[in-house]
Amino acid sequence: MADEMVRQAQRFVNEVYGGFIGMRVAEDGQTGWNTMYALTRALQYELRLPELSNSFGPGTLAALGEQYGKLDASNVPNANFCRILQSALYCKGYDGGGIDGLYNDRVKQSVTKLNADMGLSVVYPGSALWPKVVKGLLTMDAYVTVNSGSEQIRAVQQWMNGQFILRKDFYVIPCDGHHSRTVATAMLYAVQYTIGMADGVANGNFGPGTKAGIKDHPLSVGSSGTWVQLFTAGMLLNQRSVSFTSTFTSALADAVRSFQSFAMLPSTGQGDFSTWASLLVSYGDQDRKGSACDGVTRITPDRARALKAEGITVVGRYLTNPVPGGGAVPEKEIQSGELQTLADQGMRCFPIYQTFGRGADDFSYPLGRAAGQAAINAALDHGFKSGARIFFAVDFDAYDYEITDSILPHFKGIEDAMRDDGGRYTVGVYGPRNVCTRVSNAGHASASFVSDMSSGFSGNFGYPLPTNWAYDQIVTKTVGSGSGSINIDVNIASGRDTGQGSFNAPRGVKSDTRLSPDVTMAMETDVGKYMESLGYPLDGGLRSYQHWKCFERTVTAHDDLITELSLRHNMRKALIQTTAYWEMRHIAPDDEAAWAAVILAFNTTRQYIRDTSTGIAKQRAVTLIGAWNHALDKGYGSGQPRRNVAVDEDKYNAWKQAYDSETYALTSVALIHRWDIDGKPGGDDNSPALRQPTLGYTDQEIYEVLRRYQGPGEPAFSEAKKRMGLYYVMEKYNSISRNL
C-alpha cells in the first residue's frame, strides 16, 4: 500500500539530489532499498564525501561522527540534512514531523521511540540521533516485530543492541523478532566481547579464541549473569522454548537436554562447549564423532575397515557422475562391486543424486522430473532396493526467492517422477538448512541431509537445524592410513535414515533391445504425463499431432529400426526416440503450410526457396546433407549419394526424402547426433567434439547431444533441459526392456 509521506520523501530526494547522487527513485509511496540507497547517497553528499555509495559503510559512519557527533535540534547542519532524516523516519514507519527541515517535537518523539525500539534508551537517552542509529535508520531492518516475529527473540535483539552498541564493530541489529544472518553474527560478537576480546580482535568468527573462551565458561543449574543471557539467547534463536533469562534454572536444563537429544549431543543439561557450538554455528563442534559419512572415493575393503574403526556405519555415495570420464573425481559415482563391499563389512549406504546443482538455473519443474527419473534409473542400475531414500542435492547458497521460484518446483518435479514410478524410492533433500526446511515443509522431501559445513551460507547462518534432519555434514577429514586412507565428509546421523545394508545385483551396462510389449502402454502414458507437465496437451492443442500419434510414429512403429540404429551407432535408443518425438510434437499448421510452399515452388521453378525443417524429426536440408556426407566420410553411412549444399536440387532431394520417409528421417536423427558428437565439422556449431558414442554417456553429454540437434543458440539450451526429462522417461522403459 502506498504511503503519501513516503511518496513525498521520494519526491524530495529526486528533486533536491537527483542530479547529484547518480540515481532517482520511483515516486510510488512504497519504501524499498532503492529509496534507502538514495537517502544514504544524499546524506553522503551533505557530508561532502568524495565518492557516493549505496552502502552506509565505515567512511560514512566516521564522517558523520567526526563532523557532527550526535544530531539533534541544536546540531543539524541545514534544512535539507534534516529533511533526509525526516524522510528516513517516514520510510521506517515513524512520524517525521513533516518534511519541513525542522527537528521539531514530533521528530524528537519519533527518535525517542526509535531508540527505545532498538533497545538503546539507556545508552542513548533522549531524542538525539547517534551515528550508528542513523546507519540503522537508513536500512530496511525493522525495529518492531513483523511477520509474526517472536517477542522473546525481539527482547534478545534489543538486549544485544543495548549491551554492545558502544563496541567498535557492533552495529544496530534488527529488532523484528526473527533470527537472521545479521543476528547470528551479532551473537558471535556478543560472545567474544563477553569473553573479553578487545575491539579489533573480536571479528564475529568462530575461531580458536572464541572456542577457548566458551570452554572456560561452562554453565549449569545455578549459573547466572551475562553468559546465561547469551546462552538462553542462543536457545531462543534456535527455536527452543525457553525464557530469556540470566539464571540457569532446572527448567532451562530440561530444555537443554531436549535440544541436545534433538541434535545428537551428549544429554548433560548443561551449557557445555558442544552445545554452545551447535547454538552458534551450523557445523557445531567439529571434533564430534559421526556415525555416517559421505564421499567421492571408492570404498575398498581396507577403506571400509578404516571407516568402521572410526565408528562409521553408514556411507553416502553418488548415483552418477555428471562429468565425462569422471573429471577430477573419477570415483564420485558408486564403483563396480562397492556396494557389496559395504554389505560384506556390515555397513550401509544411502544414495545421493547430483548433476551440477550449483545455481538456480539448474532447477525447474522439468529438470526435477528429469532428475527424479534419472535417479530412479541409476538407483536400479546400482542395485538399490525399493524403499531407499535418494537425497537430491542443492549444492549452492540459494536465496529465499530462488527456493520459491526454482527449487520448490524442481522438487515437485522429483516428487511427481517418483510417484509416477510407483513410489519405489522416496525423496530426501541435501542442501543448506533453509533449503532443506522449505522443501520438506512443502511436502517434497521426507528427510534432510544438511550441508552444515558451509556455515557462511546465508541459508545456514541464522536458520535452525531442520526438524527432519537425517544427516548433518560437519567437517572434512582423512581417516585410515596406507591402502585404507580415505577423505570423507563426517556426518552426524539422527537415525531418521539408515540407508540400505543389502542390495540387488547391479544391472550393468547392456545394449538396448526391442521394447517389451508389456511396457509400451505404460511408456506412452508416462511420456504423455511428462509432456502435459510442460504444457503440451495430449490432444496436441494448437499443434498438428496428438500425443498418441507422435508416440506411435517415433517410438513403437519403428522400434525395430531404432533398435538397429542404437546397436549400429552404440547410442541409447532414448536419444533417437527423444529427439524424434520432441520434434514431431512441435509440428504446427504453419510448418505444414511452409512445406507445401517449398514443394510447389520446386515443382514450378526448380528452385529450393526456403530451408525449412521438415518431416517427423523436423530436419533441414543443410543439416541432412552435412550429417550424411560426414557419415559417408567416416564409413558408417551408406545407401545415399553425396550431396552438395550449394545445389538446389540436392537440397530439395534430401529435404523431400525426410518429408516422405519416416525411415530416412529416423536414420538421419542418429547420423545428425553422430555429426554433432564429432563437433559438426563444416556445420554452424562451433562446439567441441564429445566422446564417441557410448552407452555410458553422462548427464552432461546427453544434454549436449540433445541440445546440439536443435542448434547453437537459444532456445536450444533451455529446451534441451526439458528434453532431458523426456529422455529419462524413454530410458526408463528401454532399461526395463533390456533387463528382462
Secondary structure, DSSP 4 states (H G I P E B T S, - for coil): ---HHHHHHHHHHHHHHTTTSS-----SS---HHHHHHHHHHHHHHTT-SS--SS--HHHHHHHHHHTSSB-TT----HHHHHHHHHHHHHTTS--S-SSS---HHHHHHHHHHHHHHT-TTTS-SS-B-HHHHHHHTSS--SS--TT--HHHHHHHHHHHHHHTTSTT--PPP-SS---HHHHHHHHHHHHHHHTPPTTT--S---HHHHHHHHT--B-TT-BSHHHHHHHHHHHHTT------SB--HHHHHHHHHHHHHTT-----SB-HHHHHHHHSTT--TTSPPSEEE-SS---HHHHHHHHHTT--EEEEES---SGGGTT-TT-BPPTTHHHHHHHTT-EEEEEE-S---SGGG--HHHHHHHHHHHHHHHHHHTPPTTPEEEEE--S---HHHIIIIIHHHHHHHHHHHHHTTSSSEEEEEE-HHHHHHHHHTTS-SEEEE-TT-TTSTTTTT-PPPTTEEEEEEEEEEES-GGG-EEEEEEEE-SS---BS--PPP-------PPPTTTHHHHHHHHHHHHHHTT--TT-TTSSS-HHHHHIIIIITTHHHHHHHHHHHT--HHHHHHHHHHHHHT--HHHHHHHHHHHHHHHHHS-------BTTTTB-HHHHHHHHHHHHHHTS--SS----TT-HHHHHHHHHHHHH-HHHHHHHHHHHHHHHHTT-TTSS--PPP-PPP-TT--HHHHHHHHHHHH-SSTTHHHHHHHHHHHHHHHHHHHHHHHT-
